[in-house]
Amino acid sequence: EWMGSLTGLRTLVLSFCRFRVELLEWVGLLTGLQTLTMSYFTGLKELPKWLGFLTGLQSLNLSSCTSLEKLPAWMGSLMGLQSLELSRCESLQELPEWMGSLTGLQTLDLSCCTKVKVLPTWFGSLSGLKTLNLSGCEGPVKLPEAMGSLSGLQTL
């Protein structure tokens, strides 16, 4: 719990940890955190609410959270998010509408998200998007026409 007092911490990597996510509530106190990696939390079905307190977060890596089923609405408060890594989140079925408000998002990795079949029409509102990774998705992923407005997209 003393780790919650490390308010100057900028990067935290919790990959391959076998902690129960409930035991990590102290992470929500790290208000200076800019980068959080929680990859390979294979039993994680839903994201902990304390993540919503990290409003300064710029990069969130949830890759290989294979049981993660949905992204909660409170994640829309992470307005500073520039990079969201969801690769190999095999249980994730759809991208919620609130993601359209993340206009500062520059990188979105959905590679090997095998259940995501359609990118919603609001996808065109991600005006800051530069990189979108859809590699390894099973079958064709339907891309909305609104993606034509993503003039800053450099890598697809």
Residue pairs with C-beta under 8 A, 6 or more apart in sequence:
1 26
3 26
3 27
3 30
4 26
4 27
4 28
4 29
4 30
5 29
6 30
7 29
7 30
7 31
7 32
8 32
9 30
9 32
9 33
10 32
10 33
10 34
10 35
11 33
11 34
11 35
11 36
12 27
12 30
12 33
12 35
12 36
12 37
13 37
14 24
14 27
14 36
14 37
14 38
14 41
15 37
15 38
15 39
15 40
16 39
16 40
17 41
21 41
21 44
21 48
22 48
24 48
24 50
25 48
25 50
27 33
27 36
27 50
27 51
27 54
28 48
28 49
28 50
28 51
28 52
28 53
28 54
29 53
30 54
31 53
31 54
31 55
31 56
32 56
33 54
33 56
33 57
34 56
34 57
34 58
34 59
35 57
35 58
35 59
35 60
35 61
36 51
36 54
36 57
36 59
36 60
36 61
37 61
38 44
38 60
38 61
38 62
38 65
39 61
39 62
39 63
39 64
39 65
39 85
40 63
40 64
40 65
41 62
41 65
42 64
42 65
42 66
42 67
43 67
44 65
44 67
44 68
45 67
45 68
45 69
45 91
46 68
46 69
46 70
46 72
47 62
47 68
47 71
47 72
47 75
49 72
49 74
51 57
51 60
51 74
51 75
51 78
52 72
52 74
52 75
52 77
52 78
54 78
55 77
55 78
55 79
55 80
56 80
57 78
57 80
57 81
58 80
58 81
58 82
58 83
59 81
59 82
59 83
59 84
59 85
60 78
60 81
60 83
60 84
60 85
61 83
61 85
62 68
62 84
62 85
62 86
62 89
63 85
63 86
63 87
63 88
63 89
63 109
64 87
64 88
64 89
65 89
66 88
66 89
66 90
66 91
67 91
68 86
68 89
68 91
68 92
69 91
69 92
69 93
70 92
70 93
70 94
70 96
71 92
71 95
71 96
71 99
73 96
73 98
75 98
75 99
76 98
76 99
76 101
76 102
78 102
79 101
79 102
79 104
80 104
81 102
81 104
81 105
82 104
82 105
82 106
82 107
82 128
83 105
83 106
83 107
83 108
84 102
84 105
84 107
84 108
84 109
85 107
85 109
86 92
86 108
86 109
86 110
86 113
87 109
87 110
87 111
87 112
87 113
87 133
87 136
88 111
88 112
88 113
89 113
90 112
90 113
90 114
90 115
91 115
92 113
92 115
92 116
93 115
93 116
94 116
94 118
94 120
95 110
95 116
95 119
95 120
95 123
97 120
97 122
99 105
99 122
99 126
100 120
100 122
100 123
100 125
100 126
101 125
102 126
103 125
103 126
103 127
103 128
104 128
105 126
105 128
105 129
106 128
106 129
106 130
106 131
107 129
107 130
107 131
108 126
108 129
108 131
108 132
108 133
109 131
109 133
110 116
110 132
110 133
110 134
110 137
111 133
111 134
111 135
111 136
111 137
112 135
112 136
112 137
113 137
114 136
114 137
114 138
116 137
116 141
117 137
117 139
117 141
117 142
118 141
118 142
118 144
119 141
119 142
119 143
119 144
119 147
120 144
121 144
121 145
121 146
122 146
123 143
123 144
123 146
123 147
123 150
124 144
124 145
124 146
124 147
124 148
124 149
124 150
125 146
126 150
127 149
127 150
127 152
128 152
129 150
129 152
129 153
130 152
130 153
130 154
130 155
131 153
131 154
131 155
132 153
132 155
132 156
133 155
134 141
134 156
147 153
